[in-house]
Amino acid sequence: MQTVDCPVIVLVGPTAVGKTELSFRLAERFSCEIISMDSMQVYRGMDIGTAKPSREEQARIPHHLIDIIAPDEQYDAARFVRDAFAALEKIAARSKTALLTGGTGLYLKALFEGLFDALPADKAVRERLQARLAEEGRAALHTELCRVDPVAGARIHPNDTQRLLRGLEIFHASGRTWTELIAEQQRAGQGRAVFSRVYQAGLRCGKEELRERIARRSLAMLDGGLIEEVERLRQAGYGPELPSMQAIGYRHVNRFLDGEWSRTELTEQLILDTRRYAKRQMTWFSANKDLHWFEREDYAALAEELSERFGL
């Protein structure tokens, strides 16, 4: 176990709810450094589709775990936990407050409840599986996962390519299932940190308001150059088959660039799938009993609660 000595604020919520704006207000109020808890903001060159803070914003408030790998590298919960602990140590050494914020619920769970991804990535195994994916398709690989690890097969959707490949990678690299390793680590408490001072907050808003915010942000991304960003990535050699290029926004633009969708279809599907993703995020976060929920406009209430909790 690792002990985290600095105050830690966690701010989560569905995409487009307003986490970034509120995180900057909190960071300035409580002298925070921000640790991104976003599985896509780690990638360099993927800025618009990930709603990454601008360079000016990052210069204003110190950020961690943004722009740390190339789009063809793999990043998972195992690496996030290691990187997050390293960032927390640096923040504690500077006597600052850490603000963990983002929408990747798996990363939050891994950090606070134990590490899910027990093994590091095995590049050779992953490459063989990716070749099989291209040749056989997702359905065939999902059938295999259900056979070797029925529990993981039941919880991983056939279209969730990254986790599907990860489940099979663990099995072929170690001879053990992801489910077995999760159970073992939960029993042993491996990867779990002890936080001396922590407060977990969730940000939410009304259903219709969130739908409208998602639509506006999706349109703003497209108008702001998302298509051109994906074109640059493809020209740099980052093809649509990469896990990073299968993320929301990027896979949509890839289908548009490949002639499968019109601009109207791209826009409609992007908005629809982002709304579905936000719904899945809320389902995930709703299961976290340590979260204290605030409406997106309730900065004053959250700031007061944090002041009382940490004496800041």
Secondary structure as a PSIPRED ss2 file (coil, helix, strand):
# PSIPRED VFORMAT (PSIPRED V4.0)

   1 M C   1.000  0.000  0.000
   2 Q E   0.000  0.000  1.000
   3 T E   0.000  0.000  1.000
   4 V E   0.000  0.000  1.000
   5 D C   1.000  0.000  0.000
   6 C C   1.000  0.000  0.000
   7 P C   1.000  0.000  0.000
   8 V E   0.000  0.000  1.000
   9 I E   0.000  0.000  1.000
  10 V E   0.000  0.000  1.000
  11 L E   0.000  0.000  1.000
  12 V E   0.000  0.000  1.000
  13 G C   1.000  0.000  0.000
  14 P C   1.000  0.000  0.000
  15 T C   1.000  0.000  0.000
  16 A C   1.000  0.000  0.000
  17 V C   1.000  0.000  0.000
  18 G C   1.000  0.000  0.000
  19 K H   0.000  1.000  0.000
  20 T H   0.000  1.000  0.000
  21 E H   0.000  1.000  0.000
  22 L H   0.000  1.000  0.000
  23 S H   0.000  1.000  0.000
  24 F H   0.000  1.000  0.000
  25 R H   0.000  1.000  0.000
  26 L H   0.000  1.000  0.000
  27 A H   0.000  1.000  0.000
  28 E H   0.000  1.000  0.000
  29 R H   0.000  1.000  0.000
  30 F H   0.000  1.000  0.000
  31 S C   1.000  0.000  0.000
  32 C E   0.000  0.000  1.000
  33 E E   0.000  0.000  1.000
  34 I E   0.000  0.000  1.000
  35 I E   0.000  0.000  1.000
  36 S E   0.000  0.000  1.000
  37 M C   1.000  0.000  0.000
  38 D C   1.000  0.000  0.000
  39 S C   1.000  0.000  0.000
  40 M C   1.000  0.000  0.000
  41 Q C   1.000  0.000  0.000
  42 V C   1.000  0.000  0.000
  43 Y E   0.000  0.000  1.000
  44 R C   1.000  0.000  0.000
  45 G C   1.000  0.000  0.000
  46 M C   1.000  0.000  0.000
  47 D C   1.000  0.000  0.000
  48 I C   1.000  0.000  0.000
  49 G C   1.000  0.000  0.000
  50 T C   1.000  0.000  0.000
  51 A C   1.000  0.000  0.000
  52 K C   1.000  0.000  0.000
  53 P C   1.000  0.000  0.000
  54 S C   1.000  0.000  0.000
  55 R H   0.000  1.000  0.000
  56 E H   0.000  1.000  0.000
  57 E H   0.000  1.000  0.000
  58 Q H   0.000  1.000  0.000
  59 A H   0.000  1.000  0.000
  60 R H   0.000  1.000  0.000
  61 I C   1.000  0.000  0.000
  62 P C   1.000  0.000  0.000
  63 H E   0.000  0.000  1.000
  64 H E   0.000  0.000  1.000
  65 L C   1.000  0.000  0.000
  66 I C   1.000  0.000  0.000
  67 D C   1.000  0.000  0.000
  68 I C   1.000  0.000  0.000
  69 I E   0.000  0.000  1.000
  70 A C   1.000  0.000  0.000
  71 P C   1.000  0.000  0.000
  72 D C   1.000  0.000  0.000
  73 E C   1.000  0.000  0.000
  74 Q C   1.000  0.000  0.000
  75 Y C   1.000  0.000  0.000
  76 D C   1.000  0.000  0.000
  77 A H   0.000  1.000  0.000
  78 A H   0.000  1.000  0.000
  79 R H   0.000  1.000  0.000
  80 F H   0.000  1.000  0.000
  81 V H   0.000  1.000  0.000
  82 R H   0.000  1.000  0.000
  83 D H   0.000  1.000  0.000
  84 A H   0.000  1.000  0.000
  85 F H   0.000  1.000  0.000
  86 A H   0.000  1.000  0.000
  87 A H   0.000  1.000  0.000
  88 L H   0.000  1.000  0.000
  89 E H   0.000  1.000  0.000
  90 K H   0.000  1.000  0.000
  91 I H   0.000  1.000  0.000
  92 A H   0.000  1.000  0.000
  93 A H   0.000  1.000  0.000
  94 R C   1.000  0.000  0.000
  95 S C   1.000  0.000  0.000
  96 K C   1.000  0.000  0.000
  97 T E   0.000  0.000  1.000
  98 A E   0.000  0.000  1.000
  99 L E   0.000  0.000  1.000
 100 L E   0.000  0.000  1.000
 101 T E   0.000  0.000  1.000
 102 G E   0.000  0.000  1.000
 103 G C   1.000  0.000  0.000
 104 T C   1.000  0.000  0.000
 105 G H   0.000  1.000  0.000
 106 L H   0.000  1.000  0.000
 107 Y H   0.000  1.000  0.000
 108 L H   0.000  1.000  0.000
 109 K H   0.000  1.000  0.000
 110 A H   0.000  1.000  0.000
 111 L H   0.000  1.000  0.000
 112 F H   0.000  1.000  0.000
 113 E H   0.000  1.000  0.000
 114 G C   1.000  0.000  0.000
 115 L C   1.000  0.000  0.000
 116 F C   1.000  0.000  0.000
 117 D C   1.000  0.000  0.000
 118 A C   1.000  0.000  0.000
 119 L C   1.000  0.000  0.000
 120 P C   1.000  0.000  0.000
 121 A C   1.000  0.000  0.000
 122 D C   1.000  0.000  0.000
 123 K H   0.000  1.000  0.000
 124 A H   0.000  1.000  0.000
 125 V H   0.000  1.000  0.000
 126 R H   0.000  1.000  0.000
 127 E H   0.000  1.000  0.000
 128 R H   0.000  1.000  0.000
 129 L H   0.000  1.000  0.000
 130 Q H   0.000  1.000  0.000
 131 A H   0.000  1.000  0.000
 132 R H   0.000  1.000  0.000
 133 L H   0.000  1.000  0.000
 134 A H   0.000  1.000  0.000
 135 E H   0.000  1.000  0.000
 136 E H   0.000  1.000  0.000
 137 G C   1.000  0.000  0.000
 138 R H   0.000  1.000  0.000
 139 A H   0.000  1.000  0.000
 140 A H   0.000  1.000  0.000
 141 L H   0.000  1.000  0.000
 142 H H   0.000  1.000  0.000
 143 T H   0.000  1.000  0.000
 144 E H   0.000  1.000  0.000
 145 L H   0.000  1.000  0.000
 146 C H   0.000  1.000  0.000
 147 R H   0.000  1.000  0.000
 148 V H   0.000  1.000  0.000
 149 D C   1.000  0.000  0.000
 150 P H   0.000  1.000  0.000
 151 V H   0.000  1.000  0.000
 152 A H   0.000  1.000  0.000
 153 G H   0.000  1.000  0.000
 154 A H   0.000  1.000  0.000
 155 R H   0.000  1.000  0.000
 156 I C   1.000  0.000  0.000
 157 H C   1.000  0.000  0.000
 158 P C   1.000  0.000  0.000
 159 N C   1.000  0.000  0.000
 160 D C   1.000  0.000  0.000
 161 T H   0.000  1.000  0.000
 162 Q H   0.000  1.000  0.000
 163 R H   0.000  1.000  0.000
 164 L H   0.000  1.000  0.000
 165 L H   0.000  1.000  0.000
 166 R H   0.000  1.000  0.000
 167 G H   0.000  1.000  0.000
 168 L H   0.000  1.000  0.000
 169 E H   0.000  1.000  0.000
 170 I H   0.000  1.000  0.000
 171 F H   0.000  1.000  0.000
 172 H H   0.000  1.000  0.000
 173 A H   0.000  1.000  0.000
 174 S H   0.000  1.000  0.000
 175 G C   1.000  0.000  0.000
 176 R C   1.000  0.000  0.000
 177 T C   1.000  0.000  0.000
 178 W H   0.000  1.000  0.000
 179 T H   0.000  1.000  0.000
 180 E H   0.000  1.000  0.000
 181 L H   0.000  1.000  0.000
 182 I H   0.000  1.000  0.000
 183 A H   0.000  1.000  0.000
 184 E H   0.000  1.000  0.000
 185 Q H   0.000  1.000  0.000
 186 Q H   0.000  1.000  0.000
 187 R H   0.000  1.000  0.000
 188 A H   0.000  1.000  0.000
 189 G C   1.000  0.000  0.000
 190 Q C   1.000  0.000  0.000
 191 G C   1.000  0.000  0.000
 192 R C   1.000  0.000  0.000
 193 A E   0.000  0.000  1.000
 194 V E   0.000  0.000  1.000
 195 F E   0.000  0.000  1.000
 196 S C   1.000  0.000  0.000
 197 R C   1.000  0.000  0.000
 198 V E   0.000  0.000  1.000
 199 Y E   0.000  0.000  1.000
 200 Q E   0.000  0.000  1.000
 201 A E   0.000  0.000  1.000
 202 G E   0.000  0.000  1.000
 203 L E   0.000  0.000  1.000
 204 R E   0.000  0.000  1.000
 205 C C   1.000  0.000  0.000
 206 G C   1.000  0.000  0.000
 207 K H   0.000  1.000  0.000
 208 E H   0.000  1.000  0.000
 209 E H   0.000  1.000  0.000
 210 L H   0.000  1.000  0.000
 211 R H   0.000  1.000  0.000
 212 E H   0.000  1.000  0.000
 213 R H   0.000  1.000  0.000
 214 I H   0.000  1.000  0.000
 215 A H   0.000  1.000  0.000
 216 R H   0.000  1.000  0.000
 217 R H   0.000  1.000  0.000
 218 S H   0.000  1.000  0.000
 219 L H   0.000  1.000  0.000
 220 A H   0.000  1.000  0.000
 221 M H   0.000  1.000  0.000
 222 L H   0.000  1.000  0.000
 223 D H   0.000  1.000  0.000
 224 G C   1.000  0.000  0.000
 225 G C   1.000  0.000  0.000
 226 L H   0.000  1.000  0.000
 227 I H   0.000  1.000  0.000
 228 E H   0.000  1.000  0.000
 229 E H   0.000  1.000  0.000
 230 V H   0.000  1.000  0.000
 231 E H   0.000  1.000  0.000
 232 R H   0.000  1.000  0.000
 233 L H   0.000  1.000  0.000
 234 R H   0.000  1.000  0.000
 235 Q H   0.000  1.000  0.000
 236 A C   1.000  0.000  0.000
 237 G C   1.000  0.000  0.000
 238 Y C   1.000  0.000  0.000
 239 G C   1.000  0.000  0.000
 240 P C   1.000  0.000  0.000
 241 E C   1.000  0.000  0.000
 242 L C   1.000  0.000  0.000
 243 P H   0.000  1.000  0.000
 244 S H   0.000  1.000  0.000
 245 M H   0.000  1.000  0.000
 246 Q H   0.000  1.000  0.000
 247 A C   1.000  0.000  0.000
 248 I C   1.000  0.000  0.000
 249 G C   1.000  0.000  0.000
 250 Y H   0.000  1.000  0.000
 251 R H   0.000  1.000  0.000
 252 H H   0.000  1.000  0.000
 253 V H   0.000  1.000  0.000
 254 N H   0.000  1.000  0.000
 255 R H   0.000  1.000  0.000
 256 F H   0.000  1.000  0.000
 257 L H   0.000  1.000  0.000
 258 D C   1.000  0.000  0.000
 259 G C   1.000  0.000  0.000
 260 E C   1.000  0.000  0.000
 261 W C   1.000  0.000  0.000
 262 S C   1.000  0.000  0.000
 263 R H   0.000  1.000  0.000
 264 T H   0.000  1.000  0.000
 265 E H   0.000  1.000  0.000
 266 L H   0.000  1.000  0.000
 267 T H   0.000  1.000  0.000
 268 E H   0.000  1.000  0.000
 269 Q H   0.000  1.000  0.000
 270 L H   0.000  1.000  0.000
 271 I H   0.000  1.000  0.000
 272 L H   0.000  1.000  0.000
 273 D H   0.000  1.000  0.000
 274 T H   0.000  1.000  0.000
 275 R H   0.000  1.000  0.000
 276 R H   0.000  1.000  0.000
 277 Y H   0.000  1.000  0.000
 278 A H   0.000  1.000  0.000
 279 K H   0.000  1.000  0.000
 280 R H   0.000  1.000  0.000
 281 Q H   0.000  1.000  0.000
 282 M H   0.000  1.000  0.000
 283 T H   0.000  1.000  0.000
 284 W H   0.000  1.000  0.000
 285 F H   0.000  1.000  0.000
 286 S H   0.000  1.000  0.000
 287 A C   1.000  0.000  0.000
 288 N C   1.000  0.000  0.000
 289 K C   1.000  0.000  0.000
 290 D C   1.000  0.000  0.000
 291 L E   0.000  0.000  1.000
 292 H E   0.000  0.000  1.000
 293 W E   0.000  0.000  1.000
 294 F E   0.000  0.000  1.000
 295 E E   0.000  0.000  1.000
 296 R C   1.000  0.000  0.000
 297 E C   1.000  0.000  0.000
 298 D C   1.000  0.000  0.000
 299 Y H   0.000  1.000  0.000
 300 A H   0.000  1.000  0.000
 301 A H   0.000  1.000  0.000
 302 L H   0.000  1.000  0.000
 303 A H   0.000  1.000  0.000
 304 E H   0.000  1.000  0.000
 305 E H   0.000  1.000  0.000
 306 L H   0.000  1.000  0.000
 307 S H   0.000  1.000  0.000
 308 E H   0.000  1.000  0.000
 309 R H   0.000  1.000  0.000
 310 F H   0.000  1.000  0.000
 311 G C   1.000  0.000  0.000
 312 L C   1.000  0.000  0.000
